[in-house]
Amino acid sequence: MTAAARIPDAAMAARNNADLHAAIFACHGRAFTRTPGAFVAEAAPPPLFAHLVTTDPGADPAPGIAALRTRFGCIAVKDSFARLDAAACGLRPLFEAQWIAHPPPRAASDPWHRVTDVATLARWTESGGPDLPATALSHPDLAVMARLEGDRIVAGCLVNRSPDCVGLSNVFGPAASSTWAGAARAAGAIAPDLPVVGYERDADLDHARAAGFAPLGALRVLVSA
């Protein structure tokens, strides 16, 4: 893959987020499908995850959304390009955010470590991370990262690898740009030659931008009206 092919854009970030959904669904043993334009849940999503993630700005997800509403009733949709007519799909906006990207981070000696055992994963969740099954620790495309001060977990993030980028999500810790800068380096340690992508909003977006992330475009999370 050439360097030019790895220039981040909103579509790259959306595909990475769909890859994250696929990895988390697999860890929970929940079925899903991938179409050319979307990730689609075949089983109820784990908490904080969507029933559908759009990945192609030119695709029409409306038929898939209608089928999901029929099957599940209340659903959540990640409108990755903020283009859907929410009302026409029977949905309403929950929040809007920005896709963001960071160039491949330079290596640094940070006190971030990969979580590899169930006991530390439980401490990571208690410290602010999402509740993940133990299978997340062995998934080849996931890395649970923690920043340590002595034996304390003071910050953390979830990293997922795609062919052209590495995703950063679920960042927690002190609300400062240094947290996002450290998390970016932690993500970069998993795939040193790839850009880091993710999405943030509000104050977290400000901290991420101060840490060197650039906005790529808007997304929305929509839920049943």
C-alpha positions as semicolon CSV with decimal commas, in nm:
position;residue;x (nm);y (nm);z (nm)
1;M;0,000;0,000;0,000
2;T;0,138;0,339;-0,094
3;A;0,167;0,631;0,144
4;A;-0,085;0,823;-0,066
5;A;-0,340;0,544;-0,022
6;R;-0,319;0,589;0,354
7;I;-0,416;0,957;0,364
8;P;-0,706;0,956;0,611
9;D;-1,055;1,069;0,516
10;A;-1,400;1,023;0,662
11;A;-1,461;0,704;0,463
12;M;-1,142;0,548;0,602
13;A;-1,245;0,638;0,956
14;A;-1,596;0,502;0,899
15;R;-1,463;0,171;0,767
16;N;-1,235;0,144;1,069
17;N;-1,530;0,206;1,298
18;A;-1,723;-0,067;1,117
19;D;-1,420;-0,293;1,171
20;L;-1,437;-0,209;1,543
21;H;-1,805;-0,304;1,547
22;A;-1,723;-0,631;1,373
23;A;-1,449;-0,714;1,624
24;I;-1,663;-0,633;1,928
25;F;-1,962;-0,826;1,790
26;A;-1,733;-1,124;1,728
27;C;-1,596;-1,104;2,082
28;H;-1,953;-1,114;2,215
29;G;-2,051;-1,397;1,980
30;R;-2,313;-1,181;1,806
31;A;-2,388;-1,213;1,436
32;F;-2,342;-0,934;1,181
33;T;-2,300;-0,882;0,808
34;R;-2,083;-0,650;0,602
35;T;-2,225;-0,504;0,283
36;P;-2,040;-0,278;0,036
37;G;-2,196;0,023;0,210
38;A;-2,247;-0,069;0,575
39;F;-2,194;-0,282;0,881
40;V;-2,527;-0,440;0,975
41;A;-2,615;-0,613;1,301
42;E;-2,789;-0,950;1,281
43;A;-2,817;-0,968;1,662
44;A;-2,875;-0,706;1,930
45;P;-2,562;-0,488;1,964
46;P;-2,355;-0,473;2,282
47;P;-2,401;-0,150;2,483
48;L;-2,272;0,165;2,308
49;F;-2,263;-0,001;1,966
50;A;-2,493;0,056;1,669
51;H;-2,720;-0,163;1,463
52;L;-2,584;-0,011;1,142
53;V;-2,272;0,188;1,047
54;T;-2,263;0,346;0,703
55;T;-1,927;0,316;0,525
56;D;-1,997;0,445;0,173
57;P;-2,126;0,801;0,128
58;G;-2,284;0,702;-0,203
59;A;-2,482;0,404;-0,076
60;D;-2,847;0,423;0,029
61;P;-2,890;0,256;0,370
62;A;-3,262;0,334;0,399
63;P;-3,383;-0,018;0,303
64;G;-3,145;-0,172;0,555
65;I;-3,260;0,069;0,824
66;A;-3,624;-0,018;0,755
67;A;-3,545;-0,389;0,785
68;L;-3,362;-0,332;1,115
69;R;-3,654;-0,131;1,256
70;T;-3,889;-0,414;1,164
71;R;-3,663;-0,670;1,328
72;F;-3,548;-0,486;1,642
73;G;-3,795;-0,200;1,694
74;C;-3,569;0,062;1,852
75;I;-3,233;0,092;1,676
76;A;-2,921;0,306;1,664
77;V;-2,753;0,407;1,338
78;K;-2,413;0,566;1,286
79;D;-2,470;0,806;0,996
80;S;-2,102;0,829;0,913
81;F;-2,134;1,114;0,662
82;A;-2,422;1,308;0,825
83;R;-2,627;1,270;0,507
84;L;-2,931;1,065;0,605
85;D;-3,281;1,212;0,622
86;A;-3,333;1,102;0,982
87;A;-3,707;1,176;0,997
88;A;-3,774;0,986;0,673
89;C;-3,600;0,685;0,827
90;G;-3,801;0,711;1,148
91;L;-3,495;0,829;1,342
92;R;-3,380;1,133;1,536
93;P;-3,030;1,269;1,605
94;L;-2,876;1,166;1,936
95;F;-2,551;1,357;1,887
96;E;-2,311;1,486;1,621
97;A;-1,935;1,443;1,627
98;Q;-1,628;1,477;1,407
99;W;-1,413;1,208;1,255
100;I;-1,052;1,287;1,339
101;A;-0,711;1,166;1,228
102;H;-0,351;1,188;1,345
103;P;-0,043;1,112;1,133
104;P;0,150;0,800;1,236
105;P;0,269;0,906;1,583
106;R;0,637;0,926;1,663
107;A;0,757;0,666;1,910
108;A;0,791;0,783;2,268
109;S;0,859;0,632;2,606
110;D;0,508;0,652;2,752
111;P;0,379;0,457;3,053
112;W;0,107;0,297;2,838
113;H;0,082;-0,080;2,838
114;R;-0,130;-0,340;2,665
115;V;-0,379;-0,514;2,894
116;T;-0,331;-0,889;2,863
117;D;-0,511;-1,048;3,159
118;V;-0,867;-1,058;3,285
119;A;-0,792;-0,908;3,627
120;T;-0,633;-0,598;3,473
121;L;-0,918;-0,575;3,221
122;A;-1,162;-0,558;3,514
123;R;-0,955;-0,277;3,671
124;W;-0,948;-0,101;3,332
125;T;-1,328;-0,111;3,316
126;E;-1,359;0,012;3,676
127;S;-1,125;0,300;3,589
128;G;-1,347;0,425;3,306
129;G;-1,323;0,185;3,013
130;P;-1,623;0,010;2,856
131;D;-1,724;-0,336;2,971
132;L;-1,550;-0,580;2,737
133;P;-1,555;-0,961;2,736
134;A;-1,232;-1,145;2,807
135;T;-1,225;-1,253;2,441
136;A;-1,131;-0,894;2,350
137;L;-0,783;-0,961;2,491
138;S;-0,713;-1,231;2,232
139;H;-0,878;-1,074;1,927
140;P;-0,604;-1,015;1,666
141;D;-0,732;-0,669;1,567
142;L;-0,801;-0,528;1,915
143;A;-0,572;-0,387;2,184
144;V;-0,684;-0,269;2,526
145;M;-0,436;-0,002;2,638
146;A;-0,382;0,143;2,987
147;R;-0,164;0,421;3,123
148;L;-0,019;0,329;3,460
149;E;0,105;0,530;3,754
150;G;0,250;0,264;3,980
151;D;-0,024;0,004;4,001
152;R;-0,304;0,252;3,923
153;I;-0,472;0,276;3,586
154;V;-0,509;0,651;3,530
155;A;-0,605;0,651;3,162
156;G;-0,693;0,408;2,889
157;C;-0,821;0,355;2,538
158;L;-0,932;0,086;2,297
159;V;-0,739;0,037;1,974
160;N;-0,848;-0,152;1,663
161;R;-0,647;-0,222;1,353
162;S;-0,765;-0,196;0,994
163;P;-0,553;-0,257;0,681
164;D;-0,499;0,117;0,620
165;C;-0,527;0,277;0,966
166;V;-0,557;0,213;1,337
167;G;-0,863;0,325;1,532
168;L;-0,864;0,499;1,870
169;S;-1,180;0,494;2,081
170;N;-1,310;0,499;2,438
171;V;-1,036;0,731;2,560
172;F;-1,062;0,798;2,932
173;G;-0,845;0,971;3,189
174;P;-0,758;1,333;3,273
175;A;-0,943;1,575;3,045
176;A;-0,633;1,721;2,881
177;S;-0,462;1,714;2,543
178;S;-0,181;1,508;2,697
179;T;-0,425;1,219;2,747
180;W;-0,515;1,216;2,377
181;A;-0,152;1,259;2,272
182;G;-0,052;0,961;2,486
183;A;-0,344;0,755;2,359
184;A;-0,244;0,833;2,000
185;R;0,107;0,710;2,070
186;A;-0,036;0,400;2,236
187;A;-0,243;0,334;1,923
188;G;0,058;0,402;1,703
189;A;0,259;0,144;1,894
190;I;0,015;-0,122;1,769
191;A;0,069;-0,026;1,402
192;P;0,360;0,221;1,382
193;D;0,332;0,305;1,011
194;L;-0,042;0,377;1,001
195;P;-0,244;0,692;1,073
196;V;-0,468;0,697;1,380
197;V;-0,840;0,770;1,331
198;G;-1,140;0,804;1,558
199;Y;-1,418;1,047;1,644
200;E;-1,482;1,289;1,926
201;R;-1,715;1,574;2,018
202;D;-1,742;1,871;2,254
203;A;-1,452;1,917;2,498
204;D;-1,297;1,583;2,401
205;L;-1,275;1,704;2,041
206;D;-1,096;2,019;2,159
207;H;-0,845;1,809;2,355
208;A;-0,789;1,578;2,059
209;R;-0,729;1,868;1,822
210;A;-0,484;2,022;2,068
211;A;-0,302;1,687;2,065
212;G;-0,256;1,701;1,687
213;F;-0,572;1,537;1,553
214;A;-0,734;1,701;1,249
215;P;-1,108;1,690;1,171
216;L;-1,217;1,487;0,868
217;G;-1,591;1,547;0,857
218;A;-1,913;1,521;1,054
219;L;-2,097;1,209;1,161
220;R;-2,420;1,162;1,354
221;V;-2,558;0,892;1,575
222;L;-2,930;0,848;1,510
223;V;-3,179;0,657;1,722
224;S;-3,540;0,557;1,683
225;A;-3,774;0,853;1,702
